Amino acid sequence: MGKGAGAAGLRPAWQASGGLSALPNPPESIFAKMKGKAMALTIRDCVAADESAWRRLWDGFLAYYEVTLDPAVTAFTWARLMDPANALKARLAVDGDRVLGFAIHQHHPSTWVMGDDCYLEDLFVDPAARGGGVGRALIEDLIALARRQGWQRLYWNTDASNETARRLYDSFVQDDGHIRYRLVL
């Protein structure tokens, strides 16, 4: 999956093609298909009333990656998502009253552009809704949000073995070849 700016002389495909402005704008109404039935998706900010639905999806996200977090970390993450002063935010894909997926993101200054970048930290779609365009709709929504905010680039990481997700991500931009290093302090 694409990962931010590279070393001098390296230009990710989305940057070479004009950055976020070169990517398609999502339609005003987003329609997806889930298990043979059409659904009208609403992509919106996560609000306090979404906590139980978000926690259900978050638990699925952690289970997929075989990660166990201290419940205090999950509670702290939720509190940050609800704090208007915190840069960490979540967008939800909703069909009626059912939350189908989330895109957790944050913007930050960058040394590579004159402005901010947007980091898509976590993207997850309910397994029952996968393959129906929900993940694509969440990314397209985040692209549109980043454009409205004047952010310069959108980037994210994924597990190298997540071939299904990588097919989706490759339809937006090719992997820029960077490898992530994470040192736990």
C-alpha positions as CSV (number, residue, x, y, z in Angstrom):
1,M,0.0,0.0,0.0
2,G,1.3,3.5,-0.7
3,K,3.3,5.2,2.0
4,G,3.9,8.9,2.1
5,A,6.8,10.8,0.6
6,G,10.0,9.1,-0.4
7,A,13.7,9.8,-0.5
8,A,14.9,12.6,-2.7
9,G,14.3,11.7,-6.4
10,L,11.6,9.1,-5.6
11,R,8.0,10.1,-6.6
12,P,5.0,7.9,-5.7
13,A,2.6,7.4,-8.7
14,W,0.0,9.7,-7.1
15,Q,2.5,12.4,-6.6
16,A,3.8,12.1,-10.2
17,S,0.3,12.2,-11.5
18,G,-0.6,15.5,-9.8
19,G,-1.2,14.5,-6.1
20,L,-4.7,14.4,-4.7
21,S,-6.1,16.6,-7.4
22,A,-5.4,13.9,-10.0
23,L,-7.6,11.3,-8.2
24,P,-11.3,11.1,-9.0
25,N,-13.9,12.8,-6.9
26,P,-16.4,10.5,-5.3
27,P,-20.0,10.8,-6.4
28,E,-22.3,12.8,-4.1
29,S,-24.4,9.7,-3.4
30,I,-22.4,6.6,-2.9
31,F,-24.0,3.3,-3.8
32,A,-22.4,0.0,-3.1
33,K,-23.5,-3.6,-3.4
34,M,-23.5,-6.1,-0.5
35,K,-24.3,-9.7,-1.1
36,G,-26.4,-9.0,-4.1
37,K,-28.4,-6.1,-2.7
38,A,-27.8,-2.5,-3.5
39,M,-27.3,-0.2,-0.5
40,A,-27.0,3.6,-0.1
41,L,-24.0,4.4,1.9
42,T,-23.6,7.4,4.0
43,I,-20.0,8.3,4.9
44,R,-19.9,10.6,8.0
45,D,-17.9,11.6,11.0
46,C,-18.0,9.2,14.0
47,V,-20.1,10.6,16.9
48,A,-20.5,9.5,20.5
49,A,-23.6,7.5,19.7
50,D,-21.5,5.3,17.5
51,E,-19.4,3.9,20.3
52,S,-20.8,0.3,20.4
53,A,-20.8,0.0,16.6
54,W,-17.2,1.3,16.4
55,R,-16.1,-1.1,19.1
56,R,-17.7,-4.0,17.3
57,L,-15.7,-3.1,14.2
58,W,-12.6,-2.3,16.2
59,D,-12.7,-5.7,17.8
60,G,-13.0,-7.3,14.3
61,F,-10.0,-5.2,13.1
62,L,-7.9,-6.3,16.0
63,A,-8.9,-10.0,15.5
64,Y,-8.0,-9.8,11.8
65,Y,-4.5,-8.7,12.7
66,E,-4.4,-11.1,15.7
67,V,-3.7,-8.3,18.1
68,T,-4.8,-8.0,21.7
69,L,-4.9,-4.5,23.2
70,D,-5.3,-3.6,26.8
71,P,-8.9,-2.3,27.1
72,A,-7.5,1.0,28.4
73,V,-5.8,1.6,25.0
74,T,-9.2,1.0,23.2
75,A,-10.9,3.4,25.6
76,F,-8.1,6.0,25.1
77,T,-8.4,5.6,21.3
78,W,-12.2,6.2,21.5
79,A,-11.7,9.2,23.8
80,R,-9.2,10.7,21.3
81,L,-11.6,10.1,18.4
82,M,-14.3,12.0,20.3
83,D,-12.0,14.9,21.3
84,P,-12.5,17.8,18.9
85,A,-9.0,19.2,19.8
86,N,-7.4,15.9,18.8
87,A,-6.2,15.3,15.2
88,L,-7.2,11.6,15.3
89,K,-10.6,11.3,13.6
90,A,-12.8,8.5,12.2
91,R,-15.2,8.4,9.2
92,L,-17.8,5.7,9.2
93,A,-19.6,4.0,6.3
94,V,-23.3,3.5,7.3
95,D,-26.1,1.8,5.6
96,G,-29.4,2.7,7.4
97,D,-28.6,2.1,11.0
98,R,-25.8,-0.4,10.4
99,V,-22.1,0.8,10.6
100,L,-20.2,-1.2,8.0
101,G,-16.7,0.2,8.2
102,F,-14.4,2.9,9.4
103,A,-11.4,5.0,8.2
104,I,-9.4,6.4,11.1
105,H,-7.1,9.2,10.0
106,Q,-5.1,12.2,11.1
107,H,-3.5,15.1,9.3
108,H,0.0,16.4,10.1
109,P,2.6,18.8,8.8
110,S,5.1,17.5,6.2
111,T,8.6,18.4,5.3
112,W,7.9,17.2,1.7
113,V,5.1,19.6,0.7
114,M,3.9,23.1,1.6
115,G,1.1,22.0,3.8
116,D,-0.3,19.0,5.6
117,D,-0.5,15.3,4.7
118,C,-3.3,13.0,5.7
119,Y,-2.4,9.6,7.2
120,L,-5.1,6.9,6.9
121,E,-4.1,4.9,10.0
122,D,-6.7,2.2,10.1
123,L,-9.3,1.1,7.5
124,F,-11.7,-1.7,8.3
125,V,-14.9,-3.1,6.7
126,D,-17.2,-5.6,8.3
127,P,-16.5,-9.0,6.7
128,A,-20.2,-9.3,5.7
129,A,-19.9,-6.0,3.6
130,R,-16.5,-6.7,1.9
131,G,-16.3,-6.8,-1.8
132,G,-19.2,-4.4,-2.1
133,G,-17.4,-1.1,-2.5
134,V,-17.4,0.0,1.1
135,G,-13.6,0.2,1.5
136,R,-13.4,2.1,-1.8
137,A,-16.1,4.5,-0.7
138,L,-14.3,5.2,2.6
139,I,-11.0,6.0,0.7
140,E,-12.8,8.2,-1.9
141,D,-14.5,10.0,1.0
142,L,-11.2,10.6,2.7
143,I,-9.7,11.9,-0.6
144,A,-12.6,14.4,-0.9
145,L,-12.2,15.4,2.7
146,A,-8.4,15.9,2.3
147,R,-9.1,18.1,-0.8
148,R,-11.6,20.2,1.1
149,Q,-9.2,20.7,3.9
150,G,-6.3,21.6,1.6
151,W,-4.2,18.7,2.6
152,Q,-1.5,17.8,0.0
153,R,-1.3,14.0,0.1
154,L,-3.0,10.9,1.5
155,Y,-0.9,7.9,2.5
156,W,-1.3,4.6,4.3
157,N,0.3,1.3,5.1
158,T,-1.0,-2.3,4.9
159,D,0.3,-5.7,5.7
160,A,2.3,-7.0,2.7
161,S,0.3,-10.3,2.8
162,N,-3.2,-8.6,2.6
163,E,-3.7,-9.3,-1.1
164,T,-7.4,-8.3,-1.1
165,A,-6.7,-4.9,0.4
166,R,-3.7,-4.4,-1.8
167,R,-5.8,-4.9,-5.0
168,L,-8.1,-2.1,-3.8
169,Y,-5.2,0.2,-2.8
170,D,-3.4,-0.5,-6.1
171,S,-6.5,0.7,-8.0
172,F,-5.8,4.2,-6.4
173,V,-2.0,4.2,-6.4
174,Q,0.9,1.9,-6.6
175,D,3.0,1.0,-3.6
176,D,5.9,3.5,-3.5
177,G,8.4,0.9,-2.3
178,H,9.0,2.1,1.2
179,I,9.3,-0.2,4.2
180,R,8.0,0.9,7.6
181,Y,10.2,0.5,10.7
182,R,8.6,0.6,14.1
183,L,10.5,0.9,17.4
184,V,8.5,0.3,20.5
185,L,9.7,2.7,23.3
